[in-house]
Each structure stands twice: as C-alpha cells, then as structure tokens.
Amino acid sequence: MAISSSAIAVQDHTKTPDRPPIGIVIHGGAGTINQAQMSASQQQAYEAALTLAIETGYKVLQQGGSSLDAVTQAVIVLEDSPLFNAGKGAVYTFDETHELDASIMQGQDRNAGAVAGVTTIKNPILLARAVMEQSEHVMLAGAGAEAFADTLKLARVDNTYFNTPFRYDALKRAKQALAPQPHQAKIPFDPVWRMGTVGAVAIDQAGNLAAATSTGGMTAKRYGRIGDAPVIGAGNFADNSSCAVSATGHGEYFIRYQVASDICARVKYQGQSAAQAADAVMSELAQVGGTGGVIVVDAAGALSWAFNTEGMYRAMLGANTPLKVEIFAR
C-alpha cells in the first residue's frame, strides 16, 4: 500500500527563529480501518475523542505549559476512552486479562521513562512519566513496575476495569483463527489484532519536544509479550536536535527497525525533513512486511504523519495549523 502522509511546515513570523510555534499531533492507532464498514455514528465518536484529546494537549501549550505536560494530558484522554487500544480500551491477552505498556520522552535531555506489562494502572502513561522523573531507571516491568507504583499516588484499578465487549469479541475471533480447525474453513487472522496504540508528540513555547505512547498491545498475546510502545527508539523517541516520534503498528517490526529513532537520525544526520524521513522509513518498513504509522514534530515546529495502512486515527493542531482530524487514507 502506498504511504499516506501529511506535513504542515508551521512558520509563525510573530516569533523569533529560535522559538518555533507550538504544535501537537496525536494518533489513536493504525491498521485496517474500512470506511465502508464504519457507521456515521462510529466515525463521529472517534473524531470527537480525537478532537477532545488534541484540544486538551494544545490548551496546555497555549497556557505556556511544557510539551511533556501536553503529550501526557492528550494521552490520558485517549487512555480513558474505550475506543482505543490503550488504558480503558486495552485488548485482551490470550488468558483473557490485560497487560499494558507505555513510554514518554523529553527532547531537551533525552530523559525517558517506560513501563511494560502492568495490569492495575489506570493510566500507564503517568507511571511511565514517574519512572522518568522519580526513579533512576528508564524501564520497569510487570510486578516490579507495580511495586514502584505502590509508592506513588496514582489511580489503581482492578484488571477488569479494562474489560470491553468489543475487545472481548476480538479475542474470541482471534482464538478461533489461531486454533486448529480441520473440519471447517480457516478463519483469517485479522492484521488489526496485531496493532493498536495511542500517542502524542508536541513542541512547546520553549522549543522543547516530547513524545508519549501507550498501548494494550496485541490481541491474544502470550508469554508476557512486549511490543514497541515502551521501547525507546522503536515506538517512541524525542530529541530537540531532530524530532519527536510516536509510532503505532506491528510492534515486532518497529523494534527490529528502530523506527522512531531512525526517522530522527535521518533528520539529524542526513538533513532530511521530518516528513520526508517518516515517509521513507514507513515505505521501507512496508517492503519487509511491517505495517503501521507514525506522527512527527520537528525542531522547527513542522507537524506531520505517515502510515502504510488503510487508515490511522489522527489529528494535528498548531499555532498556524488549523485543527485537522482524519481517520482514513486518502
């Protein structure tokens, strides 16, 4: 599939060159998103959730807040929505529970925090940020991450909080597809079961970049599988000298090809624009079977995205960038 991309180079002549205009881009996952199979009410619900998330993050930036706070608040909105595979809408594991991953990174010093395989954290992005700001580590996983959470004032929930009928139906269909079926037609494994993530990237009034990514992982995942969302450089990356990236897609490919950091490296060392780098990386990923998408903001405040799937839930908003909310590829 051809790469779908969008880039808006935002230039605000009321600001000095070393203070690029504020802006934020968000995503709610990429994959097989068929417009013909989505009702008008469903589309409106997704667009409303994306609009709320990006406006929440942008308000932080408008009020002089940091890009780190902006991406955190935007991702919290998406985690609290049952529509997306993160937080409340997290997919089921094979054993019919939920294991969540998240990461966050700031561009001025490349400080980062991540959590993997947590089961009782209402908003995993807040725990990832706590790992960054209140521990000496970058990534904590499973029981250890939740033991660290016990020392913090974070909202905790029973694992059943993440239960949703839509995701449970997807799990049942995934199990049917995975099971041997000698006496009936093979049920195809839907590629969308392998992906689904939320994320945000932003630039603030100080010119600092930040990226945040959160996910429930892969439907029917087993054995403590961890995808790219909590892996710095794969599903999340931010560096003021180049760009900030949040990714969504088939995580194993994003890990193997270090998608997020590769995009920023091309900007930093090859002089490519962030939009060009994102397009190139997603095109190359498609050639080896990797599907998904990325959102990007660079040090000059250019906002962009690129994906090689039928759609990606996404939105952007900046000082000179009108609100743009889209779902399907063009």
VEXDREN-2710 file (C-alpha; in Angstrom, 1 decimal):
% VEXDREN-2710
k/r/px/py/pz
1/MET/0.0/0.0/0.0
2/ALA/1.2/3.5/-0.8
3/ILE/2.3/5.7/2.0
4/SER/-0.2/8.2/3.3
5/SER/1.4/11.3/4.6
6/SER/0.6/14.8/5.6
7/ALA/3.0/17.6/6.6
8/ILE/2.5/21.2/7.5
9/ALA/5.5/23.3/8.0
10/VAL/4.3/25.8/10.6
11/GLN/6.0/29.2/10.4
12/ASP/4.9/32.0/12.8
13/HIS/6.5/35.3/11.9
14/THR/5.5/36.8/15.2
15/LYS/8.0/34.6/16.9
16/THR/11.8/34.7/16.8
17/PRO/13.5/32.0/14.7
18/ASP/14.8/30.2/17.9
19/ARG/11.2/29.9/19.3
20/PRO/9.2/27.9/16.8
21/PRO/5.4/27.9/17.1
22/ILE/3.7/25.5/19.4
23/GLY/2.0/22.4/18.0
24/ILE/0.8/18.9/18.8
25/VAL/0.0/15.7/16.8
26/ILE/-1.8/12.7/18.2
27/HIS/-2.7/9.2/16.9
28/GLY/-5.1/6.5/18.1
29/GLY/-3.7/3.6/16.2
30/ALA/-3.3/2.5/12.6
31/GLY/-4.5/-0.5/10.7
32/THR/-7.3/-2.0/8.6
33/ILE/-9.8/0.8/9.0
34/ASN/-12.5/0.3/6.4
35/GLN/-14.7/3.4/5.8
36/ALA/-17.4/1.3/4.2
37/GLN/-17.7/-0.7/7.4
38/MET/-17.8/2.2/9.8
39/SER/-21.1/3.8/10.6
40/ALA/-21.5/7.6/10.7
41/SER/-22.1/7.5/14.5
42/GLN/-18.9/5.4/15.0
43/GLN/-16.9/7.8/12.9
44/GLN/-18.3/10.8/14.8
45/ALA/-17.4/9.1/18.1
46/TYR/-13.8/8.6/17.1
47/GLU/-13.5/12.1/15.7
48/ALA/-14.9/13.5/18.9
49/ALA/-12.5/11.6/21.0
50/LEU/-9.5/12.7/18.9
51/THR/-10.7/16.3/19.0
52/LEU/-11.0/16.2/22.8
53/ALA/-7.5/14.7/23.2
54/ILE/-5.7/17.1/20.9
55/GLU/-7.5/20.2/22.2
56/THR/-6.7/19.1/25.7
57/GLY/-3.0/18.9/24.9
58/TYR/-3.0/22.1/22.8
59/LYS/-4.6/24.0/25.7
60/VAL/-1.6/23.1/27.8
61/LEU/0.7/24.6/25.2
62/GLN/-1.3/27.7/24.8
63/GLN/-1.1/28.4/28.5
64/GLY/2.7/28.2/28.4
65/GLY/2.9/24.6/29.6
66/SER/5.5/22.1/28.6
67/SER/5.4/19.7/25.7
68/LEU/5.8/17.0/28.3
69/ASP/2.6/18.0/30.0
70/ALA/0.8/18.4/26.7
71/VAL/1.5/14.9/25.5
72/THR/0.8/13.5/28.9
73/GLN/-2.7/15.1/29.1
74/ALA/-3.5/14.2/25.5
75/VAL/-2.6/10.5/26.0
76/ILE/-4.6/10.4/29.3
77/VAL/-7.7/11.4/27.3
78/LEU/-7.1/8.6/24.8
79/GLU/-6.3/6.1/27.6
80/ASP/-9.6/6.9/29.3
81/SER/-11.6/6.2/26.1
82/PRO/-12.8/2.7/25.4
83/LEU/-12.4/3.4/21.7
84/PHE/-8.6/2.9/21.5
85/ASN/-6.3/0.1/22.4
86/ALA/-4.7/1.7/25.5
87/GLY/-6.0/2.1/29.0
88/LYS/-9.7/1.5/29.2
89/GLY/-9.9/0.1/25.7
90/ALA/-6.9/-2.2/26.0
91/VAL/-7.1/-5.5/24.1
92/TYR/-7.2/-8.9/25.9
93/THR/-4.3/-11.3/26.3
94/PHE/-4.7/-14.9/25.4
95/ASP/-5.5/-15.6/29.0
96/GLU/-8.3/-13.0/29.0
97/THR/-6.6/-10.4/31.1
98/HIS/-4.9/-7.1/30.1
99/GLU/-1.2/-6.1/30.1
100/LEU/-0.4/-2.5/29.3
101/ASP/2.8/-0.7/28.1
102/ALA/3.7/3.0/27.8
103/SER/6.7/5.3/27.4
104/ILE/7.4/9.0/27.5
105/MET/10.5/11.1/26.5
106/GLN/11.5/14.7/26.5
107/GLY/13.8/16.1/23.8
108/GLN/15.9/18.6/25.7
109/ASP/17.9/16.0/27.6
110/ARG/16.5/12.7/26.1
111/ASN/15.3/11.7/29.5
112/ALA/12.8/8.9/29.3
113/GLY/10.6/6.5/31.2
114/ALA/8.7/3.4/30.3
115/VAL/6.6/0.6/31.8
116/ALA/5.7/-2.8/30.4
117/GLY/3.2/-5.5/31.3
118/VAL/1.4/-3.5/34.0
119/THR/-2.1/-4.7/35.0
120/THR/-3.6/-2.4/37.5
121/ILE/-2.5/1.1/36.5
122/LYS/-5.4/3.2/35.2
123/ASN/-3.2/5.5/33.2
124/PRO/0.1/3.8/32.3
125/ILE/1.5/7.0/30.8
126/LEU/1.5/8.5/34.3
127/LEU/3.6/5.6/35.6
128/ALA/6.0/5.9/32.7
129/ARG/6.4/9.5/33.5
130/ALA/7.0/8.7/37.2
131/VAL/9.7/6.2/36.2
132/MET/11.4/9.1/34.2
133/GLU/11.1/11.7/36.9
134/GLN/11.1/9.8/40.2
135/SER/13.4/6.9/39.6
136/GLU/17.0/6.3/38.3
137/HIS/15.7/3.9/35.7
138/VAL/14.2/4.1/32.2
139/MET/12.0/1.0/32.1
140/LEU/10.2/-1.0/34.7
141/ALA/8.1/-4.1/34.0
142/GLY/5.4/-6.3/35.5
143/ALA/5.3/-6.8/39.2
144/GLY/8.3/-4.6/39.8
145/ALA/6.7/-1.6/38.0
146/GLU/3.5/-2.1/40.1
147/ALA/5.6/-2.3/43.3
148/PHE/7.1/1.1/42.3
149/ALA/3.5/2.3/41.6
150/ASP/2.7/1.4/45.2
151/THR/5.0/4.2/46.4
152/LEU/3.1/6.8/44.2
153/LYS/-0.3/8.5/44.3
154/LEU/-1.5/7.0/41.0
155/ALA/-5.0/5.8/40.3
156/ARG/-5.2/2.0/40.6
157/VAL/-7.9/-0.3/39.2
158/ASP/-8.9/-3.9/39.1
159/ASN/-7.8/-5.6/35.8
160/THR/-11.5/-6.0/34.9
161/TYR/-11.7/-2.2/34.6
162/PHE/-10.2/-2.6/31.1
163/ASN/-12.8/-5.1/30.0
164/THR/-14.9/-4.1/27.0
165/PRO/-17.3/-6.2/24.9
166/PHE/-15.7/-5.1/21.6
167/ARG/-12.3/-6.2/22.6
168/TYR/-13.5/-9.5/24.1
169/ASP/-15.3/-10.3/20.8
170/ALA/-12.0/-9.6/19.0
171/LEU/-10.2/-12.0/21.4
172/LYS/-12.7/-14.8/20.7
173/ARG/-12.3/-14.3/17.0
174/ALA/-8.5/-14.3/17.3
175/LYS/-8.5/-17.5/19.3
176/GLN/-10.7/-19.1/16.6
177/ALA/-8.3/-18.0/14.0
178/LEU/-5.3/-19.4/15.9
179/ALA/-6.9/-22.8/16.8
180/PRO/-6.6/-25.8/14.5
181/GLN/-9.9/-26.3/12.5
182/PRO/-9.7/-29.4/10.4
183/HIS/-13.4/-29.6/9.8
184/GLN/-14.3/-26.0/8.9
185/ALA/-13.0/-23.2/6.9
186/LYS/-10.0/-21.4/8.2
187/ILE/-10.8/-18.1/10.0
188/PRO/-8.4/-15.4/8.8
189/PHE/-6.3/-13.7/11.3
190/ASP/-7.1/-10.0/11.1
191/PRO/-3.9/-7.9/11.0
192/VAL/-5.6/-5.3/13.1
193/TRP/-5.3/-7.7/16.1
194/ARG/-1.5/-7.1/16.0
195/MET/-1.7/-3.4/16.5
196/GLY/-3.4/-0.5/18.2
197/THR/-1.7/2.2/20.2
198/VAL/-2.2/5.8/21.2
199/GLY/0.4/8.6/21.2
200/ALA/1.2/12.3/21.1
201/VAL/4.1/14.5/20.1
202/ALA/4.4/18.2/20.8
203/ILE/6.6/21.3/20.7
204/ASP/6.2/24.0/23.4
205/GLN/6.9/27.7/23.6
206/ALA/10.5/27.0/24.8
207/GLY/11.1/24.8/21.7
208/ASN/11.2/21.6/23.6
209/LEU/9.9/18.4/22.1
210/ALA/8.2/15.5/23.8
211/ALA/6.7/12.2/22.8
212/ALA/4.3/9.8/24.6
213/THR/3.0/6.4/23.6
214/SER/0.6/3.9/25.3
215/THR/-0.9/0.6/24.3
216/GLY/-2.7/-2.6/25.4
217/GLY/-0.5/-4.5/22.9
218/MET/-1.6/-7.3/20.7
219/THR/-4.9/-9.2/20.9
220/ALA/-4.3/-12.7/22.2
221/LYS/-0.7/-12.0/23.1
222/ARG/1.1/-14.6/25.3
223/TYR/4.1/-15.2/27.4
224/GLY/4.5/-11.6/28.6
225/ARG/4.9/-10.3/25.1
226/ILE/6.1/-6.7/24.9
227/GLY/5.8/-4.6/21.8
228/ASP/7.4/-1.4/20.6
229/ALA/5.4/1.2/22.6
230/PRO/7.6/1.1/25.7
231/VAL/10.8/0.7/23.8
232/ILE/12.7/4.0/23.4
233/GLY/13.8/4.4/19.8
234/ALA/11.3/1.9/18.5
235/GLY/7.8/3.2/19.3
236/ASN/8.8/6.5/21.0
237/PHE/11.6/9.0/20.7
238/ALA/12.3/12.7/21.2
239/ASP/15.4/14.8/20.7
240/ASN/15.4/18.6/20.4
241/SER/18.1/18.4/17.7
242/SER/15.9/16.5/15.3
243/CYS/12.3/15.4/16.1
244/ALA/9.8/13.6/18.3
245/VAL/8.0/10.5/17.1
246/SER/5.2/8.3/18.4
247/ALA/4.5/5.1/16.5
248/THR/1.7/2.6/16.1
249/GLY/1.7/-0.7/14.2
250/HIS/3.0/-4.3/14.3
251/GLY/5.4/-3.8/17.1
252/GLU/7.9/-6.5/16.3
253/TYR/8.9/-4.7/13.1
254/PHE/9.1/-1.3/14.8
255/ILE/11.5/-2.8/17.3
256/ARG/13.7/-4.6/14.7
257/TYR/13.9/-1.5/12.6
258/GLN/14.1/1.1/15.4
259/VAL/11.5/3.2/13.5
260/ALA/11.2/6.2/15.8
261/SER/14.9/6.8/16.2
262/ASP/15.6/6.0/12.6
263/ILE/13.4/8.9/11.5
264/CYS/15.1/11.3/13.8
265/ALA/18.5/10.1/12.8
266/ARG/17.8/10.8/9.1
267/VAL/16.7/14.3/10.1
268/LYS/19.8/14.9/12.2
269/TYR/22.5/13.3/10.1
270/GLN/21.1/13.3/6.5
271/GLY/19.4/16.7/6.5
272/GLN/16.0/15.2/5.5
273/SER/12.8/16.9/6.6
274/ALA/10.9/15.0/9.3
275/ALA/8.1/14.4/6.8
276/GLN/10.5/13.0/4.2
277/ALA/12.2/10.8/6.7
278/ALA/8.9/9.5/8.1
279/ASP/7.6/8.7/4.6
280/ALA/10.9/6.9/3.7
281/VAL/11.0/4.8/6.8
282/MET/7.4/3.7/6.6
283/SER/7.8/2.9/2.9
284/GLU/10.9/0.8/3.7
285/LEU/9.1/-0.9/6.6
286/ALA/6.2/-1.9/4.3
287/GLN/8.7/-3.6/1.9
288/VAL/9.7/-6.1/4.7
289/GLY/6.1/-6.6/5.9
290/GLY/5.9/-4.0/8.6
291/THR/2.6/-2.2/8.8
292/GLY/1.6/0.9/10.9
293/GLY/2.2/4.6/11.1
294/VAL/4.0/7.5/12.9
295/ILE/3.3/11.0/14.0
296/VAL/6.1/13.5/14.0
297/VAL/7.0/17.0/15.1
298/ASP/10.5/18.5/14.3
299/ALA/12.6/21.2/15.9
300/ALA/11.2/23.9/13.6
301/GLY/7.6/23.0/14.6
302/ALA/6.7/21.1/11.4
303/LEU/3.8/18.7/12.1
304/SER/3.4/15.5/10.0
305/TRP/2.4/11.9/9.9
306/ALA/2.9/8.9/7.7
307/PHE/1.4/5.4/7.5
308/ASN/1.2/2.4/5.2
309/THR/-2.2/1.1/6.3
310/GLU/-5.8/1.7/5.2
311/GLY/-6.1/4.3/7.9
312/MET/-4.8/5.9/11.1
313/TYR/-6.8/7.7/13.8
314/ARG/-5.0/11.0/13.9
315/ALA/-5.2/14.8/14.5
316/MET/-2.9/17.8/14.4
317/LEU/-3.2/21.4/15.7
318/GLY/-0.6/24.2/15.9
319/ALA/-0.1/27.9/16.2
320/ASN/-0.6/28.3/12.4
321/THR/-2.1/24.8/11.8
322/PRO/-5.9/24.6/11.9
323/LEU/-7.4/21.6/13.6
324/LYS/-7.1/18.6/11.3
325/VAL/-8.8/15.3/12.3
326/GLU/-8.6/12.3/10.0
327/ILE/-9.2/8.6/10.0
328/PHE/-8.9/7.1/6.5
329/ALA/-6.1/7.2/4.0
330/ARG/-6.6/9.5/1.1
END
